[in-house]
Amino acid sequence: HGEASGVDWLRSWTSSLDGVVAAALVITLLSGKGASDLWAASRRIEAALLVLALVMVSHLVFTVKVPLVMLLLPVFVWLALRFDMAAMCIALTVVSVTALHHTAAGMGPYAQLKHDPDLMAILVQALLYVAAGGGLVLSSMIERSRHLLAALRLARDELEDRVRLRTAALQDSESKLRANEERFRLAQIGRAH
C-alpha cells in the first residue's frame, strides 16, 4: 500500500508540474517576445524546415522501440541558436503532444511499460521535463547573450560617437592654438622691427 501511495503521489506531483510547465509556456508565448522573429519573411523557409525536422524527429523518436530521444538535441540546439524563447515553447509543445499521443497509442520507447501505466507516464513526463528544462535554459541563455551583445554594440556606437565629437573638439582647439601661436609669432616679429 505504501508503494502505491508513493506512485500516486509522484503521478500527482508530476501532473501538477505539467500544469505549471504548460502555463509557463503559454505565458511566454503570450508575452509576445520574439513571436515575429519566427515568422519574419526572411526566416520563413528556415522556420518551415525546422518545424518539418522537429515533427519528423519527434515522430521517429516516439514511434520506434529503441530510445532515440537524443536525436531531438540537435533540433533544439538549432532552434535555440537561430530563433527565440517563443519558438522553443512551440517546439516543446509539439514534442510533448507527439510524445503523449504516441505513448498513449502504445508506440515508442515507453510502450513496453503498458503493464505499468504509472511508470510509463512518469518516464514520459520526466523526459519532457528534461527536454523542456534543457531547451528553455539553452534558449534563455542564448537570448540573454543576444541582449547583452546588442547592449554592447549600442555602448560601442555611443562611445564611437563621443570619440568623434571629442576628436572634432580637439582638432578645433588645435586649430585655434595654431592660429594664436601664429598671431603671437607675427606679433613678436612686428615688435622686433
Secondary structure, DSSP 8 states (H G I E B T S, - for coil): -HHHHHHHHHHHHHHHHHHHHHHHHHHHHHTTTTHHHHH-GGGHHHHHHHHHHHHHHHHHHTTSSS--GGGHHHHHHHHHHHS-HHHHHHHHHHHHHHHHHHHHTT-STTGGGTT-HHHHHHHHHHHHHHHHHHHHHHHHHHHHHHHHHHHHHHHHHHHHHHHHHHHHHHHHHHHHHHHHHHHHHHHHHHHH-
